[in-house]
Amino acid sequence: MFVGPVFTREAVIAPRRPRLYLVRGVYATALFILMCTAWMVVAGTQEIGMIGDMARFGSVLFRILAPLQLTLILFLSAVQSAAAVSQEKDKNTFLLLLMTRMGNAELVLGRLFASLLQIVMLIAVSLPILMLVTLFGGVAIEQVLWSVVVTIVAALAAGSLGSTIALWREKTFQTLSLTAMLLGAWVGLWEAVGWVLESRTPGSSGWVAWFSPARAILVATRPMLGSAWPIELIGFVGVGLLVSAALDGLAIARVRRWNPGREVRPQRPEFSDDDAAVSAGGEAVSGPAPTPTVRTREVWDNPVLWREMRTWAYGRKIVFIRLAYWLLSLGVIAATLYLGPAGAVTADDEGVSLPILARLLGPFFLTSLVLVNALAVTSITTERDGRALDLLMVTDLSPKEFLFGKLGGVLYVTRDMVAMPLILSLILWWLDAIRTPELLYLLGGLTVMNLFVAMLGIHCGSSYTSSRQAVAVSLGSVFFLFLGVMTCLYMMVSFGSFQGQLTPFLAFIVGGGVGLYVAWGRQNPSPAILLTTGVLPLAMFFVITSFLLGRPMSVFLVMTATYGFATTAMMMPALGEYMIAVGRVRLQEDE
């Protein structure tokens, strides 16, 4: 094929994997269950007696499904493409590809399209589900087709971004963190531009949809009156393709200069016996070579924690990651101060109102949690790919030293990502946007969530033999928990009364619990993890309803208790059976 043997191999082998069909089936089923849940919510809270009621339901449902799919595809495309290249680098197999007769274009595009193959399959299986929405009325076939086109173009751009960064950077954490921050900055910047333009001159922000996937998908979900070829969507498709071509072109031109990186290039030894036997004037010195003076550093009682905190375990370029995060944080702080104490409240076409501060700080808090989780999971997967975990099995290092060393090191390295959301919470309190009790709830909740995502990353990194799968499960769990909460929250508000909706959401609660157990407990079963995955979705439903009813204390108590128990449930097996788990993983890799 025109993209080379890498894509050809993936296209031939992918249909042989049962996981491909399982993922597609689960995705289509989840979308269908979401549609049925929305109908049960409406039928249980409202009386539907006119065609207009059906059309309004179809319109609202489409405005939920299309942005939900876009968000999922953006995340999956970026993570899959970035993790695929990073895994090749961690296992040093990318160097073998560079030594083949493949050209730069075949190498870059083949790896990119191979990563996006499953993403395209997910979009394809979602098309019949979205077409079913048109049967309710209120949604035209053109809207569905445009939403699919916008999603595909956005996936290509996000995948190109993740692939290019992965080819540029050496460490997996650097790749994932830069990708997450750039995606957040891409969407957030144009949302800010659109809001500023609308606040000054209503109706002047239409061209922002050319550059923002979030704005473009909203245009696609609105009724297309008068024309089936909206200029905003045509502009977004053109800009998205240009961005993808520019990123891929840069990667094709620089892939062999970026790789191999400095860390894998041969370095000149600093001192040898031959060098010691030569005098400063170039003449050999008789007698024994002088003993070089080498400065040593004292290692702590916990060598894992010492390595995480006192060495460049994740590369010197992590300073660049921290600088990028600080720039993103300063932008969020400036926007928060500009909006003022109460911020601005915006409502969509369905009347769902949400303060701008919530739209701004929610994704930023999620990005911070994703970065902490990314470092936690890659701290395990990178060492396993480099065969460093094998050495731990022949040392006297205890599971307790390893676990708490890794956990403390992750929180230390990501101290900026942990501290900045807490600082923003204090700024909100100083601006009188939240009260003192709410500040305490927010500080406590963020602390518990940081511990949870860090432990989740270590747990997934230790449980899965494939680094790519471990990264996808760990980051996906954090992302899907947030997205699931927001989707349920939007459905409850959009379709009327939110009291007594446990029965319609029961399928989602049960399905979520099963999915979490498969992701967290399938590799290393544990009764505590089974209990956690069964309680967590139900607890989150209670949190959502308590939040809508204005009960912040209930939200805080349930969240801290649930996620605190989940953290402990994942921690206990690691303390007791970590070395056994490492040996089991090693045996699975050798088979």
Sequence and secondary structure as in RCSB ss.txt:
>XXXX:A:sequence
MFVGPVFTREAVIAPRRPRLYLVRGVYATALFILMCTAWMVVAGTQEIGMIGDMARFGSVLFRILAPLQLTLILF
LSAVQSAAAVSQEKDKNTFLLLLMTRMGNAELVLGRLFASLLQIVMLIAVSLPILMLVTLFGGVAIEQVLWSVVV
TIVAALAAGSLGSTIALWREKTFQTLSLTAMLLGAWVGLWEAVGWVLESRTPGSSGWVAWFSPARAILVATRPML
GSAWPIELIGFVGVGLLVSAALDGLAIARVRRWNPGREVRPQRPEFSDDDAAVSAGGEAVSGPAPTPTVRTREVW
DNPVLWREMRTWAYGRKIVFIRLAYWLLSLGVIAATLYLGPAGAVTADDEGVSLPILARLLGPFFLTSLVLVNAL
AVTSITTERDGRALDLLMVTDLSPKEFLFGKLGGVLYVTRDMVAMPLILSLILWWLDAIRTPELLYLLGGLTVMN
LFVAMLGIHCGSSYTSSRQAVAVSLGSVFFLFLGVMTCLYMMVSFGSFQGQLTPFLAFIVGGGVGLYVAWGRQNP
SPAILLTTGVLPLAMFFVITSFLLGRPMSVFLVMTATYGFATTAMMMPALGEYMIAVGRVRLQEDE
>XXXX:A:secstr
 TT HHHHHHHHHGGG HHHHHHHHHHHHHHHHHHHHHHHHHHHHS   SHHHHHHHHHHHHHHHHHHHHHHHHH
HHHHHHHHHHHHHHHTT HHHHHTSS  HHHHHHHHHHHHHHHHHHHHHHHHHHHHHHGGGSS  HHHHHHHHHH
HHHHHHHHHHHHHHHHHH SSHHHHHHHHHHHHHHHHHHHHHHHHHHHHHSTT  GGGGGT HHHHHHHHHS   
S SS HHHHHHHHHHHHHHHHHHHHHHHHHHHHSS GGGS    S  HHHHTB TTS B  SS            
SSHHHHHHHHS TT TTHHHHHHHHHHHHHHHHHHHHHHTTT  EEE TT  EEEHHHHHHHHHHHHHHHHHHHH
HHHHHHHHHHTTHHHHHTTS   HHHHHHHHHHHHHHHTHHHHHHHHHHHHHHHHTTSS HHHHHHHHHHHHHHH
HHHHHHHHHHHHH S HHHHHHHHHHHHHHHHHHHHHHHHHHHHTS  TT TTTTHHHHHHHHHHHHHHHHSSS 
 HHHHHHHHHHHHHHHHHHHHHHTT HHHHHHHHHHHHHHHHHHHHHHHHHHHHHHHHHHHHHHH 
